[in-house]
Amino acid sequence: MENKRSIISKVVVAVIIITMAIFSAIVINNKEAHIRQLNKNAETLGEVIQDRDSLLNDLFTSFSEIETSLNFIKQRRNQIEIAQDEGEMSQHESIINGIRLIDSLLERNTHRVKSIESKLKSSGFKVAALTKKIVDLNNNIEQQNNELVKLKGKIEERDLKITELNDKVNGLEWEVISKEKTLVEKTEIIQNQENELNKAFLAFGTFRELKENGVAEKDGGLLGIGGKKIIPGDFDESYFIKLDMRETREIPLFSKKVSFISEHPDSSYRFLFNEGLVTYLEIENPEEFWKISKYAVLETR
C-alpha cells in the first residue's frame, strides 16, 4: 500500500514538475515574443521619429529660406519704390527687371509653401505651431503680392505721365523746329534784302571802252566836241563789276589819271598815288559815297 502511495506521489511530483516546466517554457516563449514585439515597435518608433525629425528639419530649412526670400523681396520693392519716385529715366529698365525678379520669387515661394503644406498633411503630424507658420507665410506672400500690384500701378501711372510729357516735348520740339525753320527763312530773306540793298556796281576804263560797252556817253556839245560825260539811262548792267558796299573800301586802278563820270561826294573818298600813278580809290565813307548812286563809273587815262 505504501509502495502504491509512494508511486502515486512520485507521479504527481513528476506531473507537477513537467507542468511547471511546460508553463515556464510557455512563459519564456511569451516573454521572448513580447520582447521581439517591443524591439520591433521600438524600431518602428525610431523610424517614425527619424522621419519626423527629417521632415521638421526640411520644414524649418524651407521656412528660413522663404522668410529670407520674402525679406529680400520687401527690400527690393522698397528700392524700386524709391527709384520710381525719384523718376530717373535711366533706371527704368532696372525697375522693370526688379519687378520681374520679385514676381518670379513670389511665385516660387507660393509653390514652396504649398509643397510644405502638402508634406505636412501627408506626414499625419498635427503641430499647431507649424500650421500657424504656414498661414503666416501665406499671409506674408499675399501682402507682398498686393504691395507689388500697387507698385506696378504707380509705375504704369508714371509711365503714362512720362509718355504724355514725351508727346508734349515732341510737340514742342516740332514747334521749335518749325519756328527755327521759319526764322531761318526770314533771316535768309532779310539777309538777301540787306545784300540787295548793299549791292553796288563799278565800271572803269577809257571813255572809249566805257562808251562802246554802253555805260558812258556825252550829253550836249557840237559835233562830238565838248559836252558832259554821263551815264546813259539805258546802260548795260552786265559790264559792271558787282560789289558789296559794306566790304569794299579800296579799288585798285593803277592809271595815270582817273576821274568820275558818276556823281559821289568829294568828302567820301580819296585817290591814293604812288610814283605818278593813281593806285587805289579809297572809299572813306561808304554810306555817303553810294548815297547818290550805286553805280560808280570811272574814266581812266
C-alpha positions as CSV (number, residue, x, y, z in Angstrom):
1,M,0.0,0.0,0.0
2,E,2.8,2.3,1.0
3,N,4.6,1.4,-2.2
4,K,1.5,2.3,-4.2
5,R,1.2,5.7,-2.4
6,S,4.9,6.3,-3.0
7,I,4.5,5.7,-6.7
8,I,1.5,8.0,-6.9
9,S,3.4,10.7,-5.1
10,K,6.3,10.4,-7.4
11,V,3.9,10.5,-10.4
12,V,2.2,13.6,-9.0
13,V,5.5,15.3,-8.4
14,A,6.7,14.4,-11.9
15,V,3.4,15.8,-13.4
16,I,3.9,19.0,-11.3
17,I,7.5,19.3,-12.4
18,I,6.5,18.7,-16.1
19,T,3.6,21.1,-15.8
20,M,5.9,23.7,-14.3
21,A,8.5,23.1,-16.9
22,I,5.9,23.4,-19.7
23,F,4.5,26.6,-18.1
24,S,7.9,28.0,-17.7
25,A,8.7,27.3,-21.3
26,I,5.4,29.0,-22.3
27,V,6.1,32.0,-20.2
28,I,9.7,32.2,-21.5
29,N,8.4,32.0,-25.1
30,N,5.7,34.6,-24.5
31,K,8.3,36.9,-22.9
32,E,10.7,36.5,-25.8
33,A,7.9,37.1,-28.3
34,H,6.9,40.2,-26.3
35,I,10.5,41.4,-26.2
36,R,10.7,40.9,-30.0
37,Q,7.5,42.9,-30.4
38,L,8.8,45.6,-28.2
39,N,12.0,45.7,-30.2
40,K,10.0,45.9,-33.4
41,N,7.8,48.6,-32.0
42,A,10.9,50.5,-30.9
43,E,12.4,50.2,-34.4
44,T,9.2,51.4,-35.9
45,L,9.0,54.3,-33.4
46,G,12.6,55.1,-34.2
47,E,11.9,55.3,-37.9
48,V,8.8,57.4,-37.2
49,I,10.9,59.7,-35.1
50,Q,13.6,59.8,-37.7
51,D,11.1,60.6,-40.4
52,R,9.5,63.3,-38.2
53,D,12.9,64.9,-37.4
54,S,13.8,64.8,-41.1
55,L,10.5,66.4,-42.0
56,L,10.9,69.0,-39.3
57,N,14.4,69.8,-40.4
58,D,13.2,70.1,-44.0
59,L,10.3,72.3,-42.9
60,F,12.4,74.6,-40.8
61,T,15.0,75.0,-43.5
62,S,12.3,75.8,-46.0
63,F,10.7,78.3,-43.6
64,S,14.1,80.0,-43.1
65,E,14.7,80.2,-46.9
66,I,11.2,81.5,-47.6
67,E,11.5,84.2,-44.9
68,T,14.9,85.3,-46.2
69,S,13.4,85.5,-49.7
70,L,10.4,87.5,-48.5
71,N,12.7,89.9,-46.6
72,F,14.8,90.4,-49.8
73,I,11.6,90.9,-51.8
74,K,10.5,93.6,-49.4
75,Q,13.9,95.4,-49.5
76,R,14.0,95.2,-53.3
77,R,10.4,96.5,-53.6
78,N,11.3,99.5,-51.3
79,Q,14.3,100.2,-53.5
80,I,12.1,100.2,-56.6
81,E,9.6,102.5,-55.0
82,I,12.4,105.0,-54.2
83,A,13.8,104.8,-57.7
84,Q,10.4,105.3,-59.4
85,D,9.5,108.2,-57.0
86,E,12.7,109.9,-58.0
87,G,11.6,109.4,-61.6
88,E,15.0,108.7,-63.1
89,M,14.5,107.5,-66.7
90,S,17.9,105.8,-66.7
91,Q,16.6,103.4,-64.0
92,H,13.5,102.4,-65.9
93,E,15.0,99.2,-67.3
94,S,16.4,98.3,-63.8
95,I,13.0,98.9,-62.2
96,I,11.2,96.6,-64.8
97,N,13.9,93.9,-64.2
98,G,13.4,94.2,-60.5
99,I,9.7,93.7,-60.7
100,R,10.2,90.6,-62.9
101,L,12.5,89.2,-60.3
102,I,10.0,89.9,-57.4
103,D,7.2,88.3,-59.5
104,S,9.4,85.2,-60.0
105,L,10.4,85.0,-56.3
106,L,6.9,85.4,-55.1
107,E,5.6,82.6,-57.4
108,R,8.4,80.3,-56.3
109,N,7.7,81.0,-52.6
110,T,4.0,80.3,-53.2
111,H,4.8,76.9,-54.7
112,R,7.2,76.1,-51.9
113,V,4.7,76.9,-49.2
114,K,2.1,74.7,-51.0
115,S,4.7,71.9,-51.1
116,I,5.4,72.3,-47.3
117,E,1.7,72.2,-46.6
118,S,1.3,69.1,-48.7
119,K,4.2,67.3,-46.9
120,L,2.8,68.2,-43.5
121,K,-0.6,66.8,-44.3
122,S,0.9,63.6,-45.8
123,S,3.0,63.1,-42.7
124,G,0.0,63.0,-40.4
125,F,1.7,65.3,-37.9
126,K,-0.6,67.9,-36.5
127,V,1.6,70.6,-35.0
128,A,-0.3,73.9,-34.3
129,A,2.9,76.0,-34.5
130,L,3.8,74.6,-37.9
131,T,0.2,75.2,-39.2
132,K,0.3,78.7,-37.9
133,K,3.7,79.3,-39.5
134,I,2.3,78.2,-42.9
135,V,-0.6,80.5,-42.5
136,D,1.7,83.4,-41.6
137,L,3.9,82.8,-44.7
138,N,0.8,82.7,-47.0
139,N,-0.4,86.0,-45.5
140,N,3.1,87.5,-46.0
141,I,3.2,86.3,-49.6
142,E,-0.3,87.7,-50.2
143,Q,0.7,91.0,-48.7
144,Q,3.8,91.2,-50.8
145,N,1.7,90.4,-53.9
146,N,-0.8,93.2,-53.0
147,E,2.1,95.7,-52.5
148,L,3.6,94.7,-55.8
149,V,0.3,95.2,-57.6
150,K,0.2,98.8,-56.1
151,L,3.8,99.4,-57.1
152,K,3.0,98.2,-60.7
153,G,0.1,100.6,-60.7
154,K,2.3,103.5,-59.7
155,I,4.9,102.7,-62.3
156,E,2.2,102.3,-65.0
157,E,0.8,105.7,-64.0
158,R,4.2,107.3,-64.0
159,D,5.0,105.7,-67.5
160,L,1.7,107.1,-68.8
161,K,2.7,110.6,-67.5
162,I,6.1,110.2,-69.0
163,T,4.5,109.2,-72.3
164,E,2.3,112.3,-72.2
165,L,5.3,114.5,-71.3
166,N,7.3,113.0,-74.2
167,D,4.4,113.7,-76.5
168,K,4.3,117.3,-75.3
169,V,8.1,117.6,-75.6
170,N,7.9,116.1,-79.1
171,G,5.2,118.6,-80.0
172,L,7.3,121.5,-78.6
173,E,10.4,120.2,-80.4
174,W,8.4,120.2,-83.7
175,E,7.1,123.7,-82.9
176,V,10.7,124.9,-82.1
177,I,11.9,123.2,-85.3
178,S,9.1,124.9,-87.3
179,K,9.8,128.3,-85.7
180,E,13.6,127.8,-86.3
181,K,12.9,126.9,-89.9
182,T,10.6,130.0,-90.3
183,L,13.3,132.1,-88.5
184,V,16.0,130.8,-90.9
185,E,13.8,131.5,-93.9
186,K,13.1,135.0,-92.6
187,T,16.7,135.5,-91.8
188,E,17.6,134.5,-95.3
189,I,15.0,136.8,-96.7
190,I,16.4,139.7,-94.6
191,Q,19.9,138.8,-95.5
192,N,19.0,138.7,-99.2
193,Q,17.3,142.0,-98.8
194,E,20.3,143.5,-97.0
195,N,22.6,142.1,-99.6
196,E,20.4,143.6,-102.3
197,L,20.3,147.0,-100.5
198,N,24.1,146.9,-100.1
199,K,24.8,145.9,-103.7
200,A,26.9,148.4,-105.7
201,F,28.3,148.4,-109.2
202,L,31.7,149.5,-110.6
203,A,32.9,150.2,-114.1
204,F,36.2,151.8,-115.1
205,G,38.2,152.2,-118.3
206,T,38.9,154.7,-121.0
207,F,36.0,156.7,-122.2
208,R,36.1,154.9,-125.5
209,E,35.8,151.5,-123.7
210,L,33.0,152.8,-121.5
211,K,31.1,154.2,-124.4
212,E,31.5,151.0,-126.5
213,N,30.1,149.0,-123.6
214,G,27.1,151.3,-123.2
215,V,27.9,152.7,-119.7
216,A,29.0,156.3,-120.8
217,E,28.2,158.9,-123.3
218,K,28.4,162.7,-123.9
219,D,25.5,164.9,-123.4
220,G,25.4,168.2,-125.4
221,G,28.3,169.6,-127.3
222,L,28.7,170.2,-131.0
223,L,29.7,167.5,-133.5
224,G,31.1,165.4,-130.7
225,I,33.1,168.2,-129.3
226,G,32.6,169.4,-125.8
227,G,29.5,168.2,-123.8
228,K,29.3,166.5,-120.4
229,K,30.2,162.9,-119.9
230,I,27.3,161.0,-118.3
231,I,25.9,157.5,-117.7
232,P,23.1,156.8,-120.2
233,G,19.6,155.9,-118.9
234,D,19.6,152.5,-120.6
235,F,23.1,151.3,-119.8
236,D,24.1,147.7,-119.9
237,E,24.4,146.4,-116.3
238,S,26.3,143.3,-117.2
239,Y,29.5,145.3,-117.9
240,F,29.6,146.5,-114.2
241,I,31.6,144.7,-111.5
242,K,29.3,143.8,-108.6
243,L,30.4,145.0,-105.2
244,D,29.2,144.9,-101.6
245,M,29.4,148.4,-100.3
246,R,29.8,147.2,-96.7
247,E,33.0,145.4,-97.6
248,T,34.5,147.4,-100.4
249,R,36.9,150.1,-99.2
250,E,39.7,150.1,-101.8
251,I,39.5,149.7,-105.5
252,P,42.8,149.1,-107.5
253,L,43.2,151.4,-110.5
254,F,46.9,151.9,-111.5
255,S,46.3,154.6,-114.1
256,K,48.0,157.9,-114.8
257,K,44.8,159.9,-114.4
258,V,41.3,159.0,-113.0
259,S,38.1,160.9,-112.9
260,F,34.5,160.1,-112.1
261,I,31.7,160.1,-114.6
262,S,29.2,159.2,-111.9
263,E,28.5,161.6,-109.0
264,H,29.9,161.0,-105.5
265,P,30.5,163.4,-102.7
266,D,34.1,164.5,-102.7
267,S,34.4,164.1,-98.9
268,S,33.5,160.4,-99.1
269,Y,36.6,159.2,-101.0
270,R,40.2,159.9,-102.0
271,F,42.7,158.7,-104.5
272,L,46.0,157.1,-103.4
273,F,49.1,157.9,-105.6
274,N,52.4,156.1,-106.0
275,E,55.2,157.0,-108.4
276,G,52.9,159.2,-110.6
277,L,50.1,156.6,-110.8
278,V,46.7,156.6,-109.2
279,T,47.0,153.2,-107.5
280,Y,43.8,153.0,-105.5
281,L,40.4,154.6,-104.9
282,E,39.9,154.6,-101.2
283,I,36.2,154.9,-100.0
284,E,36.4,156.6,-96.6
285,N,32.6,156.9,-96.0
286,P,30.7,154.1,-97.9
287,E,27.3,155.4,-96.8
288,E,28.0,158.8,-98.2
289,F,29.9,157.6,-101.3
290,W,27.0,155.4,-102.5
291,K,24.2,157.7,-101.4
292,I,23.7,159.5,-104.7
293,S,24.2,156.5,-107.0
294,K,25.0,152.8,-106.5
295,Y,26.7,152.8,-109.9
296,A,30.3,154.1,-109.9
297,V,31.9,154.8,-113.3
298,L,35.5,156.0,-113.5
299,E,37.3,157.1,-116.6
300,T,41.0,156.2,-116.7
301,R,43.7,157.6,-119.0
